[in-house]
Amino acid sequence: MSMVLEALGDGAVVARRNLIKIKRVPDLLVFSTLSPIMFVLLFAYVFGSSITTPGVPYREFLMAGIFAQTMIFGSTITGSGLADDMQKGIIDRFQSLPMARSAVLIGRTTSDLVNNTLVVVIMAITGLVVGWRIHTSVLEALAGFALLLLFAYAASWAMAVLGLVIRSPEIFNNASFVTIFPVTFIANTFVDAARLPGPLRVVAEWNPVSAVTQAARELFGNVNPAFPSPDALPLRYPVWTSLAWIVVLLLVFVPLAIQRYKKAVSR
């Protein structure tokens, strides 16, 4: 128990270090929020008039997808930050300090969770400006935001593994983009999954991003209650499916990230 508390305490120190870096280099926060804001404005005003979502204004349909997409892209900060620290030798300095090895990963993912929280707040304000509205209770809305952030946290551990494997920020950025871009677009983020052709529809329906997006839509009240439930099981029970995906991601990638970190620092 004492080792766990020690790791959490050391992780909090590392998280504080990463947050101070954002404070000193505000460009990190600016550019992490600029992209989702551009997506909101682009799809709401440019493509929104040509995309129909019966029973729900497209801008309300859109926001949950933008939230989910942003959480996935935001998780790449974890891998990029770890790769950057490895390249600059900062991880080697941490190794010379009396701290738990897992503290670096805990601190990195925690600080990025805080960053994602700030991004979500800014995005929500932008969405309200363009016409997005929440039609459910405060508790349901908070549950929607919490689910998105939990998914981002779980995805951060997956990106941590990728960052520790690649160890180059430039290559990591290219690799993560190639990996994440199709995952976020072959989903129900911008259009209903039922409108996609054959195989793409199946992939979209079982895509974890689709489950999180659908769960957020339901918790925000951005769905048409008159429409029947989706045929695909993950979209019929999106909240439980999203929680299951979060647990699976954490169970797989937390120990894998710790293992990869130990291997990386032992070289």
N, C-alpha and C positions, 0 to 999 in steps of 0.2 A: 504493500500500500504506500509506503514511504517513497519507493522508487517511482511510482506513478505520480504522486504529488510533486516529487522533484522534477520529473519530466515536464509536467504541466507548468510548474513555476518557471523553469528554464525556457519553455516554449513561449510563455507570456513575455519574457524579456526579449526573445528574438522577434516576436510579433511587434513589440514596441519599436524595435530597431527598424523593421520594415516600414512601419507607419510613419516614423520620423523621416524616412527616405522619401516617402510620398509628399510629406509636408515641405521638404527642402527642394524636391523636384516636382512641382505641381503639374508639370506636363504629363506625368504618368496618369494622374486622375483625369486631366482634361481630355486626353486622347482616348481613354477608356470609356468616357461618357459621350464623346462627340459622335462616335460611330453609331451607337444605338439611336441617338437623337436624329441623325441623318436618315436612318432606316425608317423611323416613325414618320418623319416628314415626307420622305420619298414615297412610301407606300400609301400614306394617307391622302396626299394631295396629287400625286402623279398617277399611281396605278389604282388607287381606290375607286375611281369612277368607272373603271372597266372590269372590276371584280365584284361579283354579286354574292351575297351571303343571305339567303332568304330568312326573314324574320329577325335578323340581327344587323345593325349598322356595321359596315366593314371596319370602321375605326375601332369599334369595340371588339370585334372578332380578331383584329390584328394585334392588339396590345399584348395578349397572353403569349402569342407566338414570338413577338419581339422580346418580351421578358425572357422566355426560355432560351432563345437564340443568344441573347446577351449574356446569360448565365454561363452558357457553354463557352463562348468566346472569352468571357472574363476568367474562366478557370485556367486558361492558357498562361495567365500571368504567373501562376505558381511554377509551371515548368520552365518558363522563360527566366524567371528570377533565380531558380535553382541552377539552371545552366549558366547564367551570368555569374553567379557567386562561385561556381566551380571553376569557370574559366579565369576569373580574377584572383583565385586563391583565397577567397574569404572563408570558404569552408575549411581550408587547412588551418586558418587562424582559430576558428571555432574549435577544432580538434585539440588545440593546445590549452583550451580552457576547461576547468572542472565543471562540465555540464553534460547532461544526458544526450546521447547521440540522436535520439528521436526528437529532441527539442527543436532542431532546425526545421524538420518537416512540420511539426505541430505549429511552430511560430509562423512558418511560411503560409500554410493553409489558413490559419486563423486570421492573419493580417489581410489576406486576400478575401476572406469572408467579409471583413469589415469594409474593404474597398467595394465589394459587390453590393453591400447594403447601401452605401452612398449612391452607387450607380442606380440602384432600383428606385431610390427616393427621387432622384433627378428625372429618371424616365417616367415615373408615375406623374410627376408634375407636368412633364411635356405631354403625356397622354391626355391629361385632363384639359390641357390647353387646346388640343386638336379635336376634342369631343368625346374622349373615352369616359365612361361612367361605370361605377360599381353599383350593382343592383341588389346586393346581398347585405347581410349584417356585418358589423365591424369585426366580429370574431371570425366569420367566414373569410372576410377579406384578409385579415391578418394571417389566417391559416394558408391562404393562397400565396402570400409573400413568403411565409416561412417555408413552404414546400419548395418554392423556387430557389431560396437560399440554401436549403439542405441539399438540393440537387447540385447546385453549384459547388458546394463544399465537397460532395462525393466525387464530382468530376475533377476537382482540383487534385485529388490524390492520384487519379489516373494520369493527369498531366504531369504530376510530380515524377511518376515512373518514366514517362517519355522524356522529360527534361534530364533525368539522371542517366538515361541510356545514351542520349544524343550529346549532351554536354557542350553544345555550341548554340548560343542564343539565335544566331542567324539561321542555322539549319533547323533548329527547333521551330522557329516561326513559320518556315516554309512547310515543314512536316505536319505541324498541328493544323495549319490552314487547309492542307490537302485532306486531312482526316476529318476535320470538323465541318467544313463547308458542305459536303454532300449530306452529312448526318442532319444538319439543321434545315436543309432545303427539301430533302426527300422526307417530308413530314407534313403535318397539318398546321405548320407555323403560319403560312401565308394564304393557303387555300385548303378547302375541305379535302381530307384524304380520299373521300369517296369519289372525287373528281379526277383523281390520278389514274392513268392507264394501268391495266393488268398487274404485272410484277411490281411496279413502283408503288401501287396501292397497298399491296401486301407488306412491302418493306416499311412504308409509312405507318401503317396501322400497328406494326409491332416495334416501331422505333421508340425508344424511351423518351426521346424529345417530344414525340406526339402525345404520349401519356401525360407528361408533365404539362404540356400546353393545354390539353383537354381538361386536366384537373384544375388548372388555373382559371380557365374559362368558366367552369362550373362554380368554382368558389367565388369568382367575381360576378357571377350572374350574367355572363356574356354569351349565353346559349339560348336557343329558341326552345322553350319548354314544350311547345306543341309538336316538335319533331320527335320521331321515335329514337330510341337509344341506338348507337352504332352497333353494327353486327360484330365487329371484332371485339374479343374479350378485353384486351387492354384498354380500349377506348370506352367500353361499357362501364368499367370500374376503374377510372383513371387515377383516382386518389390512392387506392390500395396498390394499384400497379406501380405508381410512381414511388411509393414508400418501399415497395419490394425491390425496385431497381436501385434505390438509394442504399438499401442494406446490402445488396449484392455487390455494388461498386465498392463500398467500404470494406466488406469482408475480403474482397479480392485484392484491392489495390493498396490498402493500408499496410498489411504485412509485406506485400511485394515492394512497396516504396521503401520501407525500412530496410529490407534485405538489399535492395539495389543501392541504397545510401551507404550501408556498411561496406559493401563491395567497392563502391566508388572511392570512399575515403581511405580504404586499406591499400590502394595502389601506390 
